[in-house]
Amino acid sequence: MRLHITPHRLLAVAAAVAFAGGQCALPANAAGFKSIKQIDAGVLNVGYVDEGPANGPVVILLHGWPYDINSYTEVVPMLTKAGYRVIVPHLRGYGSTRFLSANAVRNGEPAALADDVVALMDALKIDKAVLAGYDWGARTADIVAALWPQRVKGLVSVSGYLIGSQEAGKQALPPQAELQWWYQFYFSTERGRAGYDKYRHDFAKLIWKTASPQWRFDDATFDLSAASLENPDHVAITVHNYRWRLGLADGEAKYAALETRLASLPSITVPTITMEGDANGAPHPEPAAYAKRFTGKYKHETITGGIGHNLPQEAPRAFADAVIEVDHL
Amino acid sequence: MTELNRRRFLLTTAAGAAGLSLNPPVLAADASPVTPLATPPSASSVTPPVTSPLAPLVASAGEPPAAQSARPLPRLPIKQVEAGVLDVGYHEAGPENGRPIILLHGFPYDLHSYAEVAPRLAQQGYRVIVPHLRGHGTTRFLDAATPRSGQQAAIGQDVIDLMDALHIPEAVLAGYDWGGRAACVAAALKPSRCVGLVSVNSYLIQDISKAALPAPASVEAGFWYQFYFLTERGRAGLTANRKDIAHIMWKGNSPTWRFDEATFQRSAQAWDNPDYVEVVLHSYRHRLGQAAGFPEYEEIEALLATQPAIAAPAITIDGKDDGVIKATDGSASAARFSGPRQHRQLAGVGHNPPQEAPQAFADAVLELARNGKWRT
């Protein structure tokens, strides 16, 4: 049986350890990662965390919107302790990740983000890894697992199967869902672009609060991640992503074939654990609805205790355990 | 108009983000089949008149929400009159020779917002006219080719046209939300025909040149449906789910108003109007600068773009629990009222004051009507 430790209690424990030991500094949540590496990969120069033994089995952790790699500050040491080499990249438009070319399309379409992960694996000479993520990161991990299964040893996906298509994005949902997706419609306007740019931090905080209504994150935790949203491409990538989903913006031709395959909602065959918090305030599908999309070894876990949308940061132990478990599923 | 409602709920069913497809919604109101609208009546009264002017047409606050089987509330009797480009459905109460008062409803509501205000005013000897705005209730366009405009000039001109058709030279105008805007526009266009103005949320003539300016995120979130209506997905959503959208907005607009299901359903029929979707979409697309106005209203819009002052004596009202537009002290809009103007805040009231606080709303109207400088 899994011991559930609330994030609050974990913070308190971490603080107590820091105080008693006098050697480890602040709780990881507020301190962030000490070292960010950079590497050219595909169209990007990617900022990423690389911790744990260089020859360990590789785990790649993918963050969501509007969050950053610091969703994983507590998960990473849990995994390195278990012997894993853990890679946590800033997605395009976040943190220290930059486009190599000023002329590159600031494309936020799903296939592009997935292609970034494969390019990063190539650049780091990682043949195969466990992929884990939530929100945009879960969708990206799903896509890599669906299109490049030979590169994925196992998959942990919060909210399950998140692959979609532009055609599906044109369908109206029940109004409560459309209300939750309000920012998607907002971003379809230039006012939305300007509003997100101008009020970026307040915007992100509003999303954090609605997506995780029971998560009591502090200002330091928020500010640490919010700094990554200052990336010069962040607004463009965000706006393009949501416009693409609604069919209001085109993707790039080089990803068209991939998007076509994704639009057929391909099955995911690699070993997978899907997860859901019991207090996810963001739109998300019911687990029963996507279970059949996973045709390999598969299990689903619902994490209780008021866990919201940012599951790795709100329930790091459960998330890290799932990563370790899927590697042995 | 808008709402600041961010209730959480769990979506049901498959696939994330763009790919979501969902089960039917969970609101009680959703399950009931849409009642087809009767053929628009050609003339005179179509429902029996309400016997007592103060009959409790709205269930009292605090009552538990009625179930699906709740007895439908009596509907206000409706007349029809051709006015401008419309055949207008309207409720009329009070003596025919009484001084006229015109009450204008908002979106997504209908003329039953005034179910308790109208009889109060009628009892005081006024002739009360409560029209269904274009796209609502039994109001119809006379010509299939007339653009289904929702722009502010159109709904303001409709008020003037209605006054002309009913041979009303001057009236007290009162409204909230779209209706408040229509009243403000009419008052600004034809100062001599407005004896007094009651406007919820003060000066409501839109400055569309500022439509591209963003508000803070939490405010923009309240305008969710406006951005939704800019998209074709929003058109499909409004067409399919107009009642559910309205239900969410009623709750968000008036978080402390405990309306029951029968009250909601009484208004809901008005949204089955064949022009509802087009008028609503054009209204929001136009105000956000995403749709052009129609040429016939160009001149009026040009005047409205100057943000003309309103000269009529005015009482402006803010609900202190308005979930859309935060209550103000009225000072920001003071310069837009060049005549005498009083600003009032109503405690425990949201975005729909005539229905939430009928006596206070009626009192404001009566005050202007009694003290008005009537020429007729």
Interface residues (C-beta under 8 A of the other chain):
Chain A: A138 R139 S159 G160 Y161 L162 I163 G164 S165 Q166 A168 G169 K170 Q171 A172 L173 P174 P175 Q176 A177 E178 L179 Q180 W182 Y183 F185 Y186 S188 T189 E190 R191 G192 A194 G195 Y196 K198 Y199 D202 F203 L206 T210 P213 R245 L246 L248 L265 N280 G281 P283 H284 P285 E286 A289 Y290
Chain B: N5 R6 R7 R8 F9 L10 L11 T12 T13 A14 A15 G16 A17 A18 G19 L20 S21 L22 N23 P24 P25 V26 L27 D30 A211 A212 L213 P214 A215 P216 A217 S218 E220 A221 F223 W224 Y225 F227 Y228 L230 T231 E232 R233 G234 A236 G237 A240 N241 D244 I245 H247 I248 L288 Q290
